[in-house]
Amino acid sequence: MPSTQRPAPSLRSEKDAWTLLEWLLNDPENSTQVEFDGWPIISMKIEGERYAATLPTGLMRQVSEIQGVINRCYGRAAYQRDARSVKQSERDGIELIFEVSEGSTELKADATGLLDRLGDAMKKPSTANKAAITIVALALIISGSIVLSSLSDHRLAIEEKRLELLAKAIERAPDLKDATPEFQKVYRDIVASASDADQITVGTSSLPMTEISAIAGAQRATGQRIDIAGLYKVDAIRRFSKHCLVDVILPSGEKIRARIVFDRFPEADISAVLMAVAKNTPIKLSVTAMKHKDGYSSARITAIGA
């Protein structure tokens, strides 16, 4: 059967990429050059009290791991070896540069340079179909949405179909077989590092608090998100410009150090907490935190009083 060559498409979105990947998988003779126009972008938005234009060091460390995964994927696809095979000149071309949006923890990095480099490295007529599948599927994996949806328990039917397409792509292009689990791990680790976030969005897929907690709990077997409410005594207030830290004393005698963000509560509520400390009297509080074998972390006050 003669090969089917189509003009080089300009991929501007995930939808374009899925359409092209399905066409490439329909016939091993189908091939095309692949061009990217402003997509894929590695984008993450983390929402919550700790994530207003700030990037905690633990989260920063996990985000930086994306570069390591990209280097390994490039080495395998271009040279059938590991990241050590990537030349320094190539490293400069595939390096990610993250932009941080003002006022929120929203990170974006352009991944088109990596994929253009990879397309040049794999440009052989005899393997044109495999190369195109590799580049398009890797673009979809890197963008993160399909990887994030595979972590969720609430996948839509369209996502199931896309996961099937991705599985077929890996069968045809075995160099991709490690890319999906590696990106799954790095995105899981990012979610676990921001386990106290209200919502995490990667690409076009979002995780609410319940799913963030489930993923974080699976990654950190020693930790589980808890929500408690009741009358508690409070002591050891430490005040900062935008928040304060308080020790919430549980009936068991355990203490949870929790954050109160000032702009989330009226001044009267903050004063009520201060009064409870001064008089050593209990106050009604709602608290969310991560519980570990040796204590609590990432705790915050979500409600004060009735």
N, C-alpha and C positions, 0 to 999 in steps of 0.2 A: 504494500500500500504506500503510495507516495506521501511524503510528509506534508502537513498543512502548516504553512507559515502565515502568521497574521501580522499586520503592522504593529510596531511597538506601542503597546497601550501606555497611557500615562495614568498611573494609579494615584488617586487623590483621597481614597477612603478605604476602610475595611470592606465595604460593600463591593467596590471595584475589585479588590484583591480576592474575595471569595468567588466572584464570578469568573475571574481569570483562572484561579486554581481549579475550579470544577471543569473548565474547558480543557486545561492541560491534562487532567486525570482521565478525561473521557477517552483519549486516544494517545498511546505512547509516541505517535508520530507528530502530534501537535507540538509546536514550538514557537517561541517568540522572544525577542529581546524585551526586557522589563525596565521601564523607566518610572521613577517616583517623582511626584509633584506635591511637595509639602506634607507627605505622609510616607512612612509612619513616624509618629511622634511618641516618644516614651513620656507619658504624662501621668502624674499622680497628684491627687488632692486629698489632704488629710485634714479633717475638720474636728475641732474639739478645743477645750480650754487651753491645752498646752501647745496648740498648733496654730497660733496667730502670728504669722511671719517669723516663726521660730522652728529650728530643726534640732531636736535633742541629739546628743552624740551617738546614742545607741541606734537611732533611726538613720543618722548620717552614715554610720558604718555599714548598715545593711544596704542602703541605696548604692553605696560605692561598689558593692559586690556585683551589681549589674554589669559593670565594665569587665570584670573578670569572666563572667559567663559569656559575654559577647566575644572576648578574645578567644576563648576556647571554641566557641561555635565557628568562628572565622577560621581558626587553625584546622579544625576537622574538615570543614567544607572545602577550603582552598587547597590544603596540603595533605589531608587525611592523617594529620598529626595533631599534637596538642598546642596550647597557646605559645609554647616556646618556639614554634616554627614561624610565628608571625614576625615579619621584619619590622625594624624600628620605624622605617618610613611608612609602613602600613599602619602601625600603631597610632601614628599621628593622625592618619586619615580616618580611623575608626574610633577615635577618642570621643567620648560623650561629654558635652558641656551643658550642665543643667542651669536653667534659668529659674529663679525663685520669684513668684509673683508677690508684689507688695501687699501686705495686709493679710496674707494667708500662707499656709504651708502647701503651696501648689508648685510642683516641680515639672519642668518640661525640658526634653532634650531631643534634638533632631537626629534620627537614626538613618537618614537617607545616605549619608556618606559611607557608612559601613556597607550598606547593601549595594551601592554603586561600585565600591571597591571589590566586593565579592563577585559581582557580575563580571567585572573585568578579569578576575582571577580564574573564573570558571568558563570563559568564553571558548568553547570547543564545539564545532558542528556536530560531532559524533555523540555528544552528551547534552545537546541543546534542551531537550525536554526535561531531563533530570535537573539541569542547572536552573531552568525557569521555575520548576516546582520547588527546588531548594530555596531560591531567593524569595518567592512569593510566600511560601509557608513560614519561612524564618521571619519575614516582615510581620506576619500575623501573630506569631509567637512573641516577638519582641514588643509589639504594641500592647500586649498584656491582657486585653479584654477576654480573649478566649481562654487564656491560662487562668485568669481570675474566676471566670464562670465555671471552670472545671473544679474549682475549690468549693463552689457553692452547692448547697443541697436543693436549690430552687431554680434549676435550669429550665429554660423554655425549650419547646420542641425545636425551634430554629437553631438553638445552641447545640442541641444533641446532633442535629444534622451536620453542623460545622465541625464538631468533634470527630464525627465519622469521616468527613473529608480530610481532616488533619491526620487521622490514623492511616488513611490510604496514601496520603502524601509521604508519610514516613516509610511506608512499605516500598514506595518507588524511589525514595531518596534516603537511604539508610543513614547518611551523615546527619540527619535531623533527629535520630532516635534519642540522643541525650539532651537535645535542646529543650524539649518540653519539660521533662522532670527537673532540669537545672533551673529554668525560669520559674517553674512552680515553686521550687524550694526558696528561691530568692524573694519571690513575692510573698510567700508564706512568712518568711522571716521578717519582711518589712511590716506585714500586718501584725505579727506578734510583737514587734518593737513599738507599735503604736496601738497597743491593746486597749488603751483608755480613750481612743478616738470615738467620736460620735458617728462618723461615717468615713469610709475610705473609698475613693474612686480611682480606678486604674483604667486608662483609655476611656471606653464608653460604659464600663461595668462598675457598679457600686455595691459596696457591702454595708449593711446597717450594723448597729451595735451587736445584735444577737449573733450574726455570722462572724463578725470580728472576734467576738468572745470565743466562739466555737473553734475557729482556726487557731487563735492564740493558745487556747487550751490544748489543742492537739500538738502544737509545736513545743509548748512548754508544759510537759506532763505534770509538773509540780504546781502549776498555777491554774486558777479558775476564777472567772469573774463572778462577783457577788453583788447583790443589792440588798441593803438592810435599811430598816426604818424603825424608829422608836424614841423613847426618852433616854438620853445619854448625858453623862457629865462630860465636861470639856475642860482641858487645861493646856498650859504651855503654848499660848498664842505667840506666833512670830509673825510680825507684820512687815509687808513689803509694799511697794508703790501701787501695785495692781491686784495683789492678792495677799492672803495670810494663810499660815499653816497652823492647824490646831490638832491636838491629840484628843480623839474621841475615845472615851473609856467604855468598853463593852461590859455587860453584866458579869462576864467571866473574868474580868480584870485585865484582859488584853487591851492594847491600845492600837488605834489606827490613826496614823498621821495623815490628815486629809487637807486638801486645798479648798479655800473659799475664794472664788474670783469675785472681786467687788462689783464689777459692772453687771453681774448676773442677779444681784439682789438689791432691794431697796436699803437705804441707810438704816432704817428701823430694824431690819433683820440682822444686820451686822452688829448694831448696838445691843440687840438681844443676846447675841452670842457673847459679847464682851461682858455683859451683865451676869450671864450664867457662870462665866469664869470667875468673876470677882466675888460672887456670892456662893460659889461652889454648889450650885443647884442644877438639876438636869434641864435639858432643853430638847424639844422634839426636832430630830434631824433625819434626813434621808441621805445615805452614803452609798456610793458605788466604788468598788475597789477590786484589785486582783489579790486573791488569797493564795498563799504558798504554804508549804510545810513549816517554814520558819517565820511566817509573819505576813504582812500585807504590803502591797505597792500600788502606785498609780491611783491613790484614793482621792475622791473629791466629794464635796457636799453638793447635793443636787436639790435639796429643799430644806428650808428652815421654818420651824413653827408649823401651824395648822395647814 
